Amino acid sequence: MSQLQGLEPELTSLGYEIIALAPDKPDEISKMMDQMDQSGRGYTVLSDQEMSAARAFGVSFTVDEKTRENLTGFGIDLEAASGKTHHQLPVPAVFIAGTDGTLRFTYVNPDYRIRIHPDVVLAAAKAALDPESWNPKH
C-alpha cells in the first residue's frame, strides 16, 4: 500500500474509493491507521483476519515455516497480528471495479515480492473510466 499511497489524491479526484484488506485484527489495523493518518492517508483499511475475503478473491497463500521464522526475525508475528493460526497472507493484488460492480482491471501476482508499479495502476484506473476501453461489445 505504501507504493500506491502516492496515487491516492489522483485516484480520488477521478472518483475512486480506495479500500484495502489486511489480515490483521481490527485493533492492529487501528494502530497502523493512527500512524498512517499522520501522513495524510484517506483510504479505508478493513480487517480480513479470517482471510475469508482473500480466499474468496483467490489471493491468499499459506506462509511456510522458513518464511515465518524469517518474519519473526524481523519482529513480525503473524499469529499476534491476525489473532489466528492459519498463517495466511494475501499476495499483492489490485482490483478496479466500476460503479456497476464490474471488474475492469485486476492484478494478482503469486510472488508476494513483486508489486505492481503505481503508474500501471493509474493508467488502468484512467482506462477503466472510458467504457470504450473495456466494453467487450467493441
N, C-alpha and C positions, 0 to 999 in steps of 0.2 A: 504494500500500500504506500510505503514512503515514496517509491518512484512515481506513483500516479498522483500523489498529493499535489504536486505542482500543476496538474491539469485541472484540478477542482474548479477554480474560478471560470475557466473557459467552458468546461463541461456544463456547469450550472447555468452559465449565460446562454448556452444552447438549449437549455430546458431539461437537462438530465438531472436525475436524482441519483446520488451515489450511495449504494448500500453495500457494506462489506459483512461477510460472515467470518467469525473467528471461533476456533474450537475451545476457547476459554470460558470459564464460569463468568456469569454476569458481573460479579464483584471484581474479578480480574480485568474485565473489559472496562469497567468504570474507572479503575486506577489508570489504565492505559489511556482512556479518553481524557482524563484530567490532565495528563502530561501533554497529550496532543492538542487539547483545547488551547493551551498556551501558545501553540504555533499557528493558530487560526484554522484548525480543522473544522469543517462544516458538514461532513458526511456522517452517515449513521453506521455504527458497527453493532451487529446483533450476535448474540451468543448461539452457537451451534455445538454446545458441549457434548451432546449425544452423537454428533456427526451425522444426524439423520438427513439434513439438507444436503450436506456434502455427498453422502452416499446416493441420495436421490438424483443429484446432478452428475453423478459419476466422476467425482473429483477427489475422492478420499483414498488414502493409502495407509497401510499399517507400517509404522516405523520399526525397523529391525532392531535387534538388541544392540548391535555395534553402534548404530546411529543414536540410539537412546543414551548409550554410555557417553558418546561424544557430546550430545546435547547437555547431559548432566555436567560434564566438564566445563561447559560454557555457562553453567548456572541456570539451565533451562530444565525444569521438571514438568514433563507433560502431564503426569498424574495430578500434581498440585495445581497446575494451571486449569485443567479441564474438570478436575474432581472425578475423573473416570479412569478406568484401567484399560481402555480399548487401544491406547497408543496409536491413535489415528490422527492424521493431519490432512488438510486439503492441499492438493497440488495447485500451482499457480493457474488461475482461471479468471477470465473476464467474459461477462455476458452483457450484451447490449440489447435491450428489448424496447420495442415500440410501445406506445400507449395502449395498443390493442393486445399486448401480451406476446406478440410475435417476436421470436428471437431473430435479430437482424445481424448479429455478429457474435461469434463465440471463439474463445481462445482457451485451450486447455493443453498444458504440457506436463506429461508424466514425470519429466525430470524437474524436480522442485527447485533446482539450482538455476534454471533458465527462466527469466522473466520477460514478459512482453515489453517492447520499447514503448514509452509513452507516446511517441509520435504516431505509432501504429494505432494505438487506442484512439487518439484524437482524429486521425483520418477515418477510422471506421465509424466513429460517432458522427462525424460530419456526413459521411456517405449514407448512414442509416436514416438521416433526416430527409434524404432525397428518395421518394418512393420509386423513381425510375431506376435507381441503382440496386434495388433489392427485390422488386416485384417480379416474381417468376413468370408472369404473363408477357414480359417484354424480352 
